[in-house]
Amino acid sequence: SHLCILFNNTSADRKRPMPAAAPPVPAYTGPIFDADTHVIERDLTFFQDYLPAALHDHWLPRIGDGPEGYGMYVGPRRVHNNESNPDGLVPPPGRLKEWLKAMKEGKSNVDGWIAPTPDMWDRDARLAKLDEFGVEGSVLYPGSFISSVGYYSPDRDGNAVFHAYNRYLHEQWGFNADERIYSAPLLTLWDLETSVQEAEWLIREGARVVCMPMGPANDKSPAHPDFDPVWARLNEAGVVIAYHVSEATFMHPLIHAFGEKPLQARRTGQTAWQWMFCYSEIPVQMVLANIVYHNFFARFPNLRIVSAENGANWLPGFLDKMDKMRGMAKNGYWPCGQLSERPSRIFRRHCAVVAYPEDDVKGIVERIGGSECLLMGSDYPHAEGVPAPRDFYTEALTALPESDVRAIMYENGRRLLPRRS
């Protein structure tokens, strides 16, 4: 029977030579520019001093106990998509595979949370960590605070909250630490007067990159000429614009229209449909295409835009479709004049995308015909990334030629933010 066959085959199999083990994957030993890292805010008590007292009752961000239990609150409202631990613990860095497994098992996060290490909240310790990792330069985004972006009023009050956060970021990290850590303060288009003031302050204090909420402002495209006073200042200073994954509030009416609720706990309360259409890659594509189609870079040729932590698998189809829709609208309405060349060419010259380590990076490079607009990002010290920046190569780039590897791991990021000293 089957059992006899198994035993008979076993004796024969013993005589067959074992297949040769696959050769180990060589490590990447070149320089690194990490385009997606984060600060860990140990708490948010600094808002007590930095946010005007008149705004505390309604807009003060804090972490602690409240009417809905322990967590992050904005005034009286709990931020449901924030994960806060009463013991001050954080998820362990670089546990992407464990995190994906945890999600399959219905868990909200990985096990084994740890106390934050000094490099997560201290600039000098992070510089030492970069030395340990072999990282020459990095972009540093907000930590838990970024989960609250969708809770603020898109006006002067919202700008005041962001300015308070930017003061903390500047005092604790600086906006440019030794041309190695480029902190990304928050900037919006929500109120023209205070947005211009914030842009000017950030430039004076040395900001090289700013992080902006995805979407329109005041029912206008972010590339609407009304906002040109903000963009002109950033263009003159050569500041990089970043759209990091965060709450895309302009999708909220659509979520309501489908009978669902926005601002639910990201990993336990958001539906699959919201994950697919209302968060990350679809919103950022809408924003980037809108900016390109508004002839934005003809007005501001010095500006560069980065999509961070929105993945890159969408990029080939996105570039193809932008070109196709330009043709479909050839005789249509162009708010800021028709484009002088293909949208895909404009995008590849002015925009860059941080790939996920699980993306098919080789396939992306082959489909778009190059690697010049792709960046690596470790997401350190978040759990969704890789344990160390060099691991990005092992996870995503081993099938690529050396020239593409070096471009993605280092050259594209350094070209985006060249040293000025």
N, C-alpha and C positions, 0 to 999 in steps of 0.2 A: 504494500500500500504506500501512501505518501510518506509515512515514517521510514519505511525501508529505502525508498528512493533518496530521502534526505541523508541517511547514514551512508548509503553507497556513494553518493556524490561527494560526501565529506572526505572520504579517503582519497578520492581522485584530486579533489581541490588542494589537498595538502602538497601534492607534487608540483602544482603550478607555481611559477615565480610570482611573488607579490608585486603589484604595480609600483613603479618608482614614485616616491613621494614628490609632490609638487615643490618646486624650488621656492624658498622663502621670498616674499616680496621685499625688494630692497627699500630701505628707508629713504625718505626725502631729506637731504642734508643742506639744501640751499636756504636762502633768506626767506622770511615770512612777513607778510603784511596781513594782519587779521582784521577783516572789515566788519566783524560783528562780535563785540564783547560788551559786558555790562558791569555796572556798579551794583553792589548790594547795599541798600540803605538799611543800616541797623535799626533805625526808627525814623519817624517823621516829625520828631519834636522840634526840629529847626523851623517848621512852619509857624510855630507860636511867635517867633521873633521876626521872621521875614515877611509874613503875610499881614497886611494892615488889619488891625483889630476889628474894624467895622465889618470885615468880611468873614470873621471867624464862625459866627453862628451858622451861616449857610454854606461856606466853602472850605472850612479848615480841613485838610487831610490829616488823618491820624490812624494809628494802629493800636487797637486795644479792645476792651469790652464795650458792648453797646446793646441796644434793644434786640438785635438779631444775633447775639453771641459775640465771640471774639473774632476780630477780623479788621479789615481796613474800611474806614468810613470817610466819606466826604460830607462834612456837616452831619446831618442826621441820617444820611443814606449809606447803606452798606454797599461796598464794591464787591459784587458777587463773583466776579471773575478773578479776584485776587486770592492767593493762597498765603495766609499768614499763620505762623506758629507761635503759640503763647510762650514757648520756651526760647524763642529767638532762633530756632533751627531753620536750615534751608535745605532744599534737595541737593544731593551730592552732584558735583559737576560731571558732565560728559557721560550720562547714562542713557543715551538715545535708545539703544536697543531694549534696555530694561523698561524705559518709559513707554515705548510702543507696546511691549508685552503687557505692561500694567494696564494700558488702555483697553487691550483686548480682553483682559480679565475683569473689566468694569471698575478699575481703581482710578482714583483721581490723580495719583502720582506715584513715583517710585518709593520704595521703602528705604529705611536707613538714613533719615535726615541727619544732618551734621551741624555743628556750630560753625558759623562763618569764620573763615580764616582771614588774617589781616589783609591779604592781598585783594580780598573782595570789597573792602571798604576804605582802604588806605592807599594813597597814590604811590608813596615810596615803596611800600611792600609790593604793589602791582608792578612797578618798574623792575624790581628784583625778580618777580615772577616771569616777566617777559624775558629777562636774561636766561632764566632757567628753561623756558620754553624755546628759546632761540628766535624770538619775535622782535623784529626791528621796529615795526610801527603797528598801531591798532586804533580802531575807532571805538569809543566807549559810549554806550547808550544808557539811558536811565534804567533802573531796576524795577522794583515792584510798583513804583509810582506810575509807570507807563500804563498799567492796567486800569488806571482811573481816568484816562483821557476822555472817555465818553461821558463822563458825569458832569463836566463843567459847562457853564453857559458860554456860547461862542460870542463873547463880547469883551468889554473892558475887564469885567470881573475874572473871566477865564484867563485873560492875559496877565492879570495881577497874580493869580496862582502860579502860572508858569514862570513869571519873573522871580517869584519867591523860590521856586525850585532851582532856577538858574543861578541864583545867588549862592545857594548851598553847593551846587556843582562847582561853581567857580572857586569858592573859598576852600573846599575840601580837595578838589582835584586840579583846578585850573583848566583852562580850555585848550592848552597845548603844553604838555609836559615833555620837554626835551625833544620835541619833534618825534615822540614815540607814542604818546597817548593823546589822541584828539577827542576830547570830550564833546558830546553832541547836545548842547542846550536846546531847549524847546522854543519854537517860534511859530506863530500862527498869522493868519490874515484876518482874524476875527474883528479887529477894530483898527482901522487904518492908522489913526494917530498914535495909539500906544504900540501898535505893531512896528511902525517906523522907528519909534523911540527905542524899542527893544532891539531891533536890528542894529541900530547905531551903537547901542551900549555893548552888544555882543561883539561887534567888530572892533570897537575900542579896546575891549578886554582880550582880544586875540583869538576869538572863535574862528576855526577853520571849517567847521561843519555844523549844520543845524538840523535838528529833527523836527519835521512838521507833521501835523495830523493829516491823514489822507482825506481828500475830498474837497468839495467846493467851500466857499465862505460867503455868507450873506446872499445865498442863491445865485452865486456867480462862479464861473470857472476860476480855478486858482490862477490861470493865465490871463484873466480879464485885464484889460489895460488899467482899470481902476486900481489894481494892486501894483502897478509898475513902480511906484515910489519905494516899496519894499524891495522888489526884485532888483531895481537899479542899484541900490546900495550893496546888496549881496553880490551883484555882478561886478561892480567896481572893485570889491575886495576879494573876489575870487573864492567866495564861500561855497562849499559843497552843500547841496540840499539832500537830505535823507528822508525817505518814507520807510520807517521801520514798522513791522507788523504791530498793529494796535487796533483799538475799536474804530471802525469806519462808521461814524455816526450818520453819514448821509445814506447808509443802507437801512436805517431804522424804519422809515416809512414803508419800504418794501417788505421788511420782516413783518410789520403789523398788517400789511395788505394780504399776506398769506396766512394770517391768523396765528402768528407766532409772536413770541416776546423777545425783544433784544435785552442785552445786558444780563443774560443768565450766566450762571457759573460755567466757565468756558468748557471744562472737561466733564462736567456731570449734568449740566442743564441745557447745553446748546444742542440743537438738533443736527442730524447729518446734513440736512438741506442748508442750514446756516453755515456749517463748516464749508460746504461746497461752493456756495455762491456769495456769501455775505461777509466773509472774513479772509484776509490775506490776499490771495493771488487775483481774484476777480476784481475787488476794489482797487488794487494797485494798478492793474491793467487799465481800468477805466480812467484813473487819474493820469497816468503817463500818456495814454493815447490822446486824452483831451489836451494836455499841455503841448504835445507835438503838433497836433492838428491846429492849435491856435497860433502857430508860427512863432512860438515863444522864443526859440533859440535864435531866430533872426534878429530879435530885439535884444537878447541877452546872450551873446555868443560865448561869454566867459563862464557861464553857469554849467555845472555838472550835477546830475541827479542820480542818487543811488537808491535802489530797492533793497532793503535789508530784512532778512528772515521771512521773506515771502516765497522762497524757493525759486527755481529757474526752469523747471520742466515745461512751463507754459511759454517760454520765450520764443521758440521757433514758430509755433503757430501764431503767436501774437504778432511777430514781425511780418509774417506772410499776410495776415489779415489786415494789418494796418495799410500795407501797400494796396491790397485789393480794394479796400473801402475808399481809399483816396481816388481810385479810378471810378468807383461807383458814384462818388460825389463830385466828379470833375466839373460838372455844370451846376453844382449846387451852391449853397451858401457857405462861405468861408469867413468866419467872424473877423479874423485878422489878416485876411488875404491868403491866396493859394500858396502852397508850398512850392519851392523852386526845385526840389528833388524828392526822391522817395522817402517816405517817413522812416523806413527801416534804416536808411543811411544816416538820417538825422539822429535817430535813437542810438545807433552804434557809436556815433561820434560824441554824444553828450551824456549818455546814460550807461549805468552799470548795474548788474544784478548779482547779489550774493546767493550762491547756490547752496542748497542743502547737501550734506554729505551723502544722503540717500538718493539724490538726483542721478539721472543718467547723463552725467556730464559729457562723456564721450559722444553720446548721441546728440546732445545739444550742440556741441562744437561742430560735428559733422553736418548737421542740418542748417546751421546758420553760417557755416563757412569760415569759422574762426573763433578765437577765444578772447578777443580784445575787450569784450564788455562783461566778462565773468570775473567774479571775485570769490575768495574763500572766506568763510567765517566760522569760528569755532563755537560761538555762542557762550563762551566761558564767562562766568562760572555756572551757567544754567544747565539743568539736567538734560535738556533736549539736544545738546550739541555733542561734541567729541571731547574725550578726556583732556587732550592737549592739542594745540593747533596743528602740530605736525601729523597727527592722526587723520586729518582731513585728506591728506594725500592717499593714505592707505585705504580709506573708506571710499574715495570717489575718483581718484585721478590716475590710478596705476595703469590704465589702458591707454593713456594719452602720451603723445611724444613729449620729450623732455622740454621742448620750447613752450608747449602749451602748459605744461605743469608749472614751469617757472613763471609764466605770465599770470596764471590764476593764483598761485601761492604768494606771489610777491609783486611782480612788475606792474600789473594793472592797478593795484592798490597804491603803490608808491607814486605812480604817474598821476593818480587822482589827487593825492595829497603830497606833492613834492616838498622836500625840505626847503625851508626859507632861511636857514642859518647854518 
